[in-house]
Amino acid sequence: MSVQVKSNDDTSPAPVLIVQVWRGDKDGAFQTFEVPARANQTVLDVVTEIQRTQDETLSYRFACRVGMCGSCAMVVNERPRWTCRTRVDELEGGPLKLEPLRNLPVVKDLTVDMEPFFNKWRDAHGYFEPGENPPADFAVVEPSSPERQAVDEGIECINCGVCYSACDVVSWNEDYLGPAALNRAWTLVNDVRDRGQDARLTAVTGDAGCHSCHSHMSCTEFCPKHLSPTFSIAGLKRATSNKLWRRR
Protein backbone atom coordinates (compact mmCIF):
# COMPACT_ATOMS: atom_id res chain seq x y z
CA MET A 1 0.00 0.00 0.00
CA SER A 2 1.19 3.51 -0.76
CA VAL A 3 1.89 4.63 2.80
CA GLN A 4 4.40 7.20 3.95
CA VAL A 5 6.20 5.54 6.85
CA LYS A 6 6.63 7.79 9.84
CA SER A 7 10.18 7.97 11.17
CA ASN A 8 11.36 8.67 14.70
CA ASP A 9 11.64 12.34 13.79
CA ASP A 10 8.55 14.03 15.26
CA THR A 11 8.60 16.61 12.47
CA SER A 12 8.02 14.02 9.73
CA PRO A 13 4.50 13.71 8.29
CA ALA A 14 2.07 11.11 9.62
CA PRO A 15 1.46 8.05 7.46
CA VAL A 16 -1.14 8.54 4.76
CA LEU A 17 -2.99 6.39 2.22
CA ILE A 18 -3.30 7.41 -1.40
CA VAL A 19 -6.85 6.50 -2.50
CA GLN A 20 -8.23 6.64 -6.03
CA VAL A 21 -12.04 6.74 -5.95
CA TRP A 22 -14.41 6.49 -8.90
CA ARG A 23 -16.61 9.58 -9.13
CA GLY A 24 -19.71 10.21 -11.24
CA ASP A 25 -21.66 7.73 -13.38
CA LYS A 26 -20.37 5.21 -15.94
CA ASP A 27 -18.61 8.05 -17.79
CA GLY A 28 -16.96 9.42 -14.66
CA ALA A 29 -13.32 9.42 -13.62
CA PHE A 30 -11.07 8.71 -10.65
CA GLN A 31 -10.43 11.30 -7.98
CA THR A 32 -7.44 11.03 -5.67
CA PHE A 33 -7.71 11.50 -1.90
CA GLU A 34 -5.25 11.22 0.96
CA VAL A 35 -6.43 9.85 4.28
CA PRO A 36 -4.56 8.99 7.49
CA ALA A 37 -3.27 5.43 7.69
CA ARG A 38 -4.64 3.81 10.83
CA ALA A 39 -4.10 0.46 12.48
CA ASN A 40 -6.61 -2.25 11.50
CA GLN A 41 -8.62 0.08 9.27
CA THR A 42 -10.88 -1.46 6.67
CA VAL A 43 -11.59 -0.19 3.17
CA LEU A 44 -15.06 0.82 4.38
CA ASP A 45 -13.39 2.86 7.14
CA VAL A 46 -11.38 4.67 4.47
CA VAL A 47 -14.44 5.46 2.33
CA THR A 48 -16.36 6.64 5.38
CA GLU A 49 -13.51 8.93 6.43
CA ILE A 50 -13.36 10.50 2.97
CA GLN A 51 -17.13 11.11 2.97
CA ARG A 52 -17.18 12.53 6.48
CA THR A 53 -14.04 14.68 6.44
CA GLN A 54 -13.27 15.58 2.82
CA ASP A 55 -16.25 15.25 0.47
CA GLU A 56 -19.74 14.78 1.84
CA THR A 57 -21.12 14.27 -1.70
CA LEU A 58 -19.34 10.91 -2.08
CA SER A 59 -21.95 8.20 -2.58
CA TYR A 60 -21.53 4.61 -1.39
CA ARG A 61 -23.65 1.94 0.27
CA PHE A 62 -23.27 0.10 3.56
CA ALA A 63 -25.41 -1.12 6.43
CA CYS A 64 -24.21 -3.64 9.01
CA ARG A 65 -20.41 -3.04 8.82
CA VAL A 66 -19.73 -6.59 10.08
CA GLY A 67 -20.05 -8.81 6.99
CA MET A 68 -23.70 -9.75 7.42
CA CYS A 69 -25.54 -7.75 4.73
CA GLY A 70 -23.07 -7.52 1.84
CA SER A 71 -24.30 -4.06 0.84
CA CYS A 72 -20.82 -2.49 1.04
CA ALA A 73 -19.44 -4.53 -1.88
CA MET A 74 -17.18 -2.63 -4.29
CA VAL A 75 -14.31 -3.37 -6.65
CA VAL A 76 -11.13 -2.89 -4.60
CA ASN A 77 -7.85 -3.00 -6.49
CA GLU A 78 -9.57 -4.73 -9.43
CA ARG A 79 -11.28 -7.38 -7.27
CA PRO A 80 -14.91 -7.35 -6.04
CA ARG A 81 -14.96 -7.54 -2.25
CA TRP A 82 -16.88 -6.67 0.89
CA THR A 83 -15.18 -3.48 2.01
CA CYS A 84 -16.13 -3.95 5.66
CA ARG A 85 -14.20 -7.24 5.76
CA THR A 86 -11.21 -6.04 3.71
CA ARG A 87 -8.36 -4.65 5.79
CA VAL A 88 -6.10 -2.15 4.09
CA ASP A 89 -2.90 -3.69 5.46
CA GLU A 90 -3.77 -7.03 3.82
CA LEU A 91 -3.94 -5.58 0.30
CA GLU A 92 -1.20 -5.60 -2.29
CA GLY A 93 1.02 -2.56 -2.71
CA GLY A 94 0.16 0.57 -4.67
CA PRO A 95 -2.57 3.20 -4.31
CA LEU A 96 -5.92 1.97 -3.00
CA LYS A 97 -8.24 1.92 -6.04
CA LEU A 98 -12.02 1.85 -5.47
CA GLU A 99 -14.69 1.32 -8.13
CA PRO A 100 -18.39 0.41 -8.17
CA LEU A 101 -19.39 -3.21 -8.78
CA ARG A 102 -19.11 -4.21 -12.42
CA ASN A 103 -21.91 -5.52 -14.65
CA LEU A 104 -24.46 -3.22 -12.99
CA PRO A 105 -25.56 0.35 -13.84
CA VAL A 106 -23.63 3.00 -11.91
CA VAL A 107 -25.96 5.37 -10.07
CA LYS A 108 -23.26 7.64 -8.69
CA ASP A 109 -19.68 7.14 -7.52
CA LEU A 110 -19.44 3.78 -5.72
CA THR A 111 -23.18 3.08 -5.75
CA VAL A 112 -24.78 0.78 -8.32
CA ASP A 113 -28.39 0.00 -9.23
CA MET A 114 -29.11 -3.54 -7.99
CA GLU A 115 -32.47 -3.80 -9.78
CA PRO A 116 -31.16 -5.82 -12.78
CA PHE A 117 -29.53 -8.23 -10.35
CA PHE A 118 -32.75 -8.89 -8.44
CA ASN A 119 -34.83 -8.96 -11.62
CA LYS A 120 -32.77 -11.93 -12.74
CA TRP A 121 -33.33 -13.59 -9.37
CA ARG A 122 -37.05 -13.28 -10.17
CA ASP A 123 -36.61 -14.44 -13.79
CA ALA A 124 -34.87 -17.59 -12.55
CA HIS A 125 -37.98 -18.31 -10.43
CA GLY A 126 -35.91 -17.79 -7.31
CA TYR A 127 -38.99 -17.73 -5.10
CA PHE A 128 -40.85 -20.50 -3.32
CA GLU A 129 -43.87 -21.97 -5.14
CA PRO A 130 -46.27 -23.62 -2.66
CA GLY A 131 -48.68 -24.80 -5.36
CA GLU A 132 -52.42 -24.28 -5.63
CA ASN A 133 -53.21 -26.50 -2.65
CA PRO A 134 -50.32 -26.36 -0.19
CA PRO A 135 -50.43 -28.87 2.68
CA ALA A 136 -51.99 -27.66 5.89
CA ASP A 137 -49.14 -28.93 8.07
CA PHE A 138 -45.44 -28.19 8.02
CA ALA A 139 -43.33 -30.35 5.70
CA VAL A 140 -40.51 -32.37 7.20
CA VAL A 141 -37.14 -31.66 5.60
CA GLU A 142 -34.55 -34.07 6.91
CA PRO A 143 -31.15 -32.37 7.29
CA SER A 144 -29.46 -35.58 6.17
CA SER A 145 -31.54 -36.01 3.01
CA PRO A 146 -29.62 -35.91 -0.32
CA GLU A 147 -31.67 -32.92 -1.51
CA ARG A 148 -30.95 -30.89 1.62
CA GLN A 149 -27.26 -31.81 1.57
CA ALA A 150 -26.99 -30.74 -2.08
CA VAL A 151 -27.88 -27.15 -1.19
CA ASP A 152 -26.33 -26.93 2.27
CA GLU A 153 -23.94 -24.15 1.24
CA GLY A 154 -26.10 -22.51 -1.42
CA ILE A 155 -28.78 -21.41 1.03
CA GLU A 156 -26.22 -19.20 2.81
CA CYS A 157 -26.07 -16.74 -0.12
CA ILE A 158 -27.02 -13.19 0.93
CA ASN A 159 -27.18 -11.70 -2.60
CA CYS A 160 -24.36 -9.21 -2.16
CA GLY A 161 -23.65 -9.16 -5.90
CA VAL A 162 -19.92 -9.90 -5.71
CA CYS A 163 -20.25 -13.05 -7.83
CA TYR A 164 -22.35 -11.17 -10.38
CA SER A 165 -19.71 -8.45 -10.63
CA ALA A 166 -16.99 -11.08 -11.10
CA CYS A 167 -18.88 -13.13 -13.70
CA ASP A 168 -17.28 -13.12 -17.15
CA VAL A 169 -20.44 -14.42 -18.83
CA VAL A 170 -22.51 -11.49 -17.53
CA SER A 171 -19.89 -9.18 -19.04
CA TRP A 172 -20.33 -10.87 -22.42
CA ASN A 173 -24.10 -11.44 -22.28
CA GLU A 174 -26.10 -8.93 -20.23
CA ASP A 175 -29.14 -11.24 -20.40
CA TYR A 176 -27.33 -14.06 -18.57
CA LEU A 177 -29.12 -14.79 -15.29
CA GLY A 178 -25.89 -14.83 -13.33
CA PRO A 179 -24.49 -17.05 -10.58
CA ALA A 180 -26.54 -15.74 -7.65
CA ALA A 181 -29.91 -16.19 -9.37
CA LEU A 182 -28.96 -19.64 -10.63
CA ASN A 183 -27.67 -20.62 -7.20
CA ARG A 184 -31.02 -19.65 -5.72
CA ALA A 185 -32.86 -21.66 -8.38
CA TRP A 186 -30.73 -24.70 -7.51
CA THR A 187 -31.66 -24.47 -3.83
CA LEU A 188 -35.36 -24.48 -4.78
CA VAL A 189 -34.96 -27.33 -7.26
CA ASN A 190 -33.89 -29.39 -4.26
CA ASP A 191 -36.67 -28.14 -1.97
CA VAL A 192 -39.08 -31.07 -1.53
CA ARG A 193 -41.87 -28.65 -0.58
CA ASP A 194 -41.73 -26.61 -3.79
CA ARG A 195 -44.29 -27.14 -6.57
CA GLY A 196 -42.81 -24.93 -9.28
CA GLN A 197 -40.05 -27.16 -10.58
CA ASP A 198 -41.13 -27.48 -14.23
CA ALA A 199 -41.43 -23.72 -14.72
CA ARG A 200 -38.19 -23.11 -12.86
CA LEU A 201 -36.17 -25.60 -14.89
CA THR A 202 -37.59 -24.08 -18.06
CA ALA A 203 -36.62 -20.59 -16.87
CA VAL A 204 -32.99 -21.52 -16.26
CA THR A 205 -32.58 -23.25 -19.64
CA GLY A 206 -31.55 -21.42 -22.79
CA ASP A 207 -29.08 -18.79 -23.88
CA ALA A 208 -29.48 -16.78 -20.68
CA GLY A 209 -29.51 -19.79 -18.37
CA CYS A 210 -27.23 -22.30 -16.72
CA HIS A 211 -25.89 -23.85 -19.93
CA SER A 212 -24.24 -20.54 -20.84
CA CYS A 213 -21.90 -20.86 -17.87
CA HIS A 214 -18.32 -21.52 -19.02
CA SER A 215 -17.25 -22.73 -15.55
CA HIS A 216 -14.49 -20.13 -15.21
CA MET A 217 -15.16 -20.32 -11.46
CA SER A 218 -14.86 -16.55 -10.95
CA CYS A 219 -18.05 -16.56 -8.87
CA THR A 220 -16.65 -19.26 -6.60
CA GLU A 221 -13.22 -17.63 -6.38
CA PHE A 222 -14.55 -14.25 -5.25
CA CYS A 223 -17.52 -15.27 -3.06
CA PRO A 224 -16.92 -13.67 0.36
CA LYS A 225 -18.82 -16.51 2.06
CA HIS A 226 -16.74 -19.17 0.29
CA LEU A 227 -19.74 -20.67 -1.46
CA SER A 228 -19.62 -22.35 -4.86
CA PRO A 229 -22.23 -21.05 -7.31
CA THR A 230 -20.34 -23.02 -9.95
CA PHE A 231 -21.41 -26.22 -8.17
CA SER A 232 -25.02 -25.04 -8.10
CA ILE A 233 -24.96 -24.18 -11.80
CA ALA A 234 -23.51 -27.62 -12.59
CA GLY A 235 -26.41 -29.13 -10.67
CA LEU A 236 -28.88 -27.14 -12.75
CA LYS A 237 -27.19 -28.34 -15.94
CA ARG A 238 -27.74 -31.93 -14.83
CA ALA A 239 -31.32 -31.29 -13.74
CA THR A 240 -32.32 -29.54 -16.96
CA SER A 241 -30.64 -32.22 -19.08
CA ASN A 242 -32.43 -34.97 -17.15
CA LYS A 243 -35.72 -33.18 -17.69
CA LEU A 244 -35.07 -33.02 -21.43
CA TRP A 245 -34.22 -36.72 -21.66
CA ARG A 246 -37.30 -37.69 -19.64
CA ARG A 247 -39.48 -36.00 -22.25
CA ARG A 248 -38.00 -38.06 -25.09
C-alpha positions in Angstrom: 0.0 0.0 0.0 1.2 3.5 -0.8 1.9 4.6 2.8 4.4 7.2 3.9 6.2 5.5 6.8 6.6 7.8 9.8 10.2 8.0 11.2 11.4 8.7 14.7 11.6 12.3 13.8 8.5 14.0 15.3 8.6 16.6 12.5 8.0 14.0 9.7 4.5 13.7 8.3 2.1 11.1 9.6 1.5 8.0 7.5 -1.1 8.5 4.8 -3.0 6.4 2.2 -3.3 7.4 -1.4 -6.8 6.5 -2.5 -8.2 6.6 -6.0 -12.0 6.7 -5.9 -14.4 6.5 -8.9 -16.6 9.6 -9.1 -19.7 10.2 -11.2 -21.7 7.7 -13.4 -20.4 5.2 -15.9 -18.6 8.1 -17.8 -17.0 9.4 -14.7 -13.3 9.4 -13.6 -11.1 8.7 -10.7 -10.4 11.3 -8.0 -7.4 11.0 -5.7 -7.7 11.5 -1.9 -5.2 11.2 1.0 -6.4 9.9 4.3 -4.6 9.0 7.5 -3.3 5.4 7.7 -4.6 3.8 10.8 -4.1 0.5 12.5 -6.6 -2.2 11.5 -8.6 0.1 9.3 -10.9 -1.5 6.7 -11.6 -0.2 3.2 -15.1 0.8 4.4 -13.4 2.9 7.1 -11.4 4.7 4.5 -14.4 5.5 2.3 -16.4 6.6 5.4 -13.5 8.9 6.4 -13.4 10.5 3.0 -17.1 11.1 3.0 -17.2 12.5 6.5 -14.0 14.7 6.4 -13.3 15.6 2.8 -16.3 15.3 0.5 -19.7 14.8 1.8 -21.1 14.3 -1.7 -19.3 10.9 -2.1 -22.0 8.2 -2.6 -21.5 4.6 -1.4 -23.6 1.9 0.3 -23.3 0.1 3.6 -25.4 -1.1 6.4 -24.2 -3.6 9.0 -20.4 -3.0 8.8 -19.7 -6.6 10.1 -20.1 -8.8 7.0 -23.7 -9.7 7.4 -25.5 -7.7 4.7 -23.1 -7.5 1.8 -24.3 -4.1 0.8 -20.8 -2.5 1.0 -19.4 -4.5 -1.9 -17.2 -2.6 -4.3 -14.3 -3.4 -6.6 -11.1 -2.9 -4.6 -7.8 -3.0 -6.5 -9.6 -4.7 -9.4 -11.3 -7.4 -7.3 -14.9 -7.3 -6.0 -15.0 -7.5 -2.3 -16.9 -6.7 0.9 -15.2 -3.5 2.0 -16.1 -4.0 5.7 -14.2 -7.2 5.8 -11.2 -6.0 3.7 -8.4 -4.7 5.8 -6.1 -2.1 4.1 -2.9 -3.7 5.5 -3.8 -7.0 3.8 -3.9 -5.6 0.3 -1.2 -5.6 -2.3 1.0 -2.6 -2.7 0.2 0.6 -4.7 -2.6 3.2 -4.3 -5.9 2.0 -3.0 -8.2 1.9 -6.0 -12.0 1.9 -5.5 -14.7 1.3 -8.1 -18.4 0.4 -8.2 -19.4 -3.2 -8.8 -19.1 -4.2 -12.4 -21.9 -5.5 -14.7 -24.5 -3.2 -13.0 -25.6 0.4 -13.8 -23.6 3.0 -11.9 -26.0 5.4 -10.1 -23.3 7.6 -8.7 -19.7 7.1 -7.5 -19.4 3.8 -5.7 -23.2 3.1 -5.8 -24.8 0.8 -8.3 -28.4 0.0 -9.2 -29.1 -3.5 -8.0 -32.5 -3.8 -9.8 -31.2 -5.8 -12.8 -29.5 -8.2 -10.3 -32.8 -8.9 -8.4 -34.8 -9.0 -11.6 -32.8 -11.9 -12.7 -33.3 -13.6 -9.4 -37.1 -13.3 -10.2 -36.6 -14.4 -13.8 -34.9 -17.6 -12.6 -38.0 -18.3 -10.4 -35.9 -17.8 -7.3 -39.0 -17.7 -5.1 -40.8 -20.5 -3.3 -43.9 -22.0 -5.1 -46.3 -23.6 -2.7 -48.7 -24.8 -5.4 -52.4 -24.3 -5.6 -53.2 -26.5 -2.7 -50.3 -26.4 -0.2 -50.4 -28.9 2.7 -52.0 -27.7 5.9 -49.1 -28.9 8.1 -45.4 -28.2 8.0 -43.3 -30.3 5.7 -40.5 -32.4 7.2 -37.1 -31.7 5.6 -34.6 -34.1 6.9 -31.1 -32.4 7.3 -29.5 -35.6 6.2 -31.5 -36.0 3.0 -29.6 -35.9 -0.3 -31.7 -32.9 -1.5 -31.0 -30.9 1.6 -27.3 -31.8 1.6 -27.0 -30.7 -2.1 -27.9 -27.1 -1.2 -26.3 -26.9 2.3 -23.9 -24.2 1.2 -26.1 -22.5 -1.4 -28.8 -21.4 1.0 -26.2 -19.2 2.8 -26.1 -16.7 -0.1 -27.0 -13.2 0.9 -27.2 -11.7 -2.6 -24.4 -9.2 -2.2 -23.7 -9.2 -5.9 -19.9 -9.9 -5.7 -20.3 -13.0 -7.8 -22.3 -11.2 -10.4 -19.7 -8.4 -10.6 -17.0 -11.1 -11.1 -18.9 -13.1 -13.7 -17.3 -13.1 -17.1 -20.4 -14.4 -18.8 -22.5 -11.5 -17.5 -19.9 -9.2 -19.0 -20.3 -10.9 -22.4 -24.1 -11.4 -22.3 -26.1 -8.9 -20.2 -29.1 -11.2 -20.4 -27.3 -14.1 -18.6 -29.1 -14.8 -15.3 -25.9 -14.8 -13.3 -24.5 -17.1 -10.6 -26.5 -15.7 -7.7 -29.9 -16.2 -9.4 -29.0 -19.6 -10.6 -27.7 -20.6 -7.2 -31.0 -19.6 -5.7 -32.9 -21.7 -8.4 -30.7 -24.7 -7.5 -31.7 -24.5 -3.8 -35.4 -24.5 -4.8 -35.0 -27.3 -7.3 -33.9 -29.4 -4.3 -36.7 -28.1 -2.0 -39.1 -31.1 -1.5 -41.9 -28.6 -0.6 -41.7 -26.6 -3.8 -44.3 -27.1 -6.6 -42.8 -24.9 -9.3 -40.0 -27.2 -10.6 -41.1 -27.5 -14.2 -41.4 -23.7 -14.7 -38.2 -23.1 -12.9 -36.2 -25.6 -14.9 -37.6 -24.1 -18.1 -36.6 -20.6 -16.9 -33.0 -21.5 -16.3 -32.6 -23.3 -19.6 -31.6 -21.4 -22.8 -29.1 -18.8 -23.9 -29.5 -16.8 -20.7 -29.5 -19.8 -18.4 -27.2 -22.3 -16.7 -25.9 -23.8 -19.9 -24.2 -20.5 -20.8 -21.9 -20.9 -17.9 -18.3 -21.5 -19.0 -17.3 -22.7 -15.6 -14.5 -20.1 -15.2 -15.2 -20.3 -11.5 -14.9 -16.6 -11.0 -18.0 -16.6 -8.9 -16.6 -19.3 -6.6 -13.2 -17.6 -6.4 -14.5 -14.3 -5.2 -17.5 -15.3 -3.1 -16.9 -13.7 0.4 -18.8 -16.5 2.1 -16.7 -19.2 0.3 -19.7 -20.7 -1.5 -19.6 -22.3 -4.9 -22.2 -21.0 -7.3 -20.3 -23.0 -9.9 -21.4 -26.2 -8.2 -25.0 -25.0 -8.1 -25.0 -24.2 -11.8 -23.5 -27.6 -12.6 -26.4 -29.1 -10.7 -28.9 -27.1 -12.7 -27.2 -28.3 -15.9 -27.7 -31.9 -14.8 -31.3 -31.3 -13.7 -32.3 -29.5 -17.0 -30.6 -32.2 -19.1 -32.4 -35.0 -17.1 -35.7 -33.2 -17.7 -35.1 -33.0 -21.4 -34.2 -36.7 -21.7 -37.3 -37.7 -19.6 -39.5 -36.0 -22.3 -38.0 -38.1 -25.1 
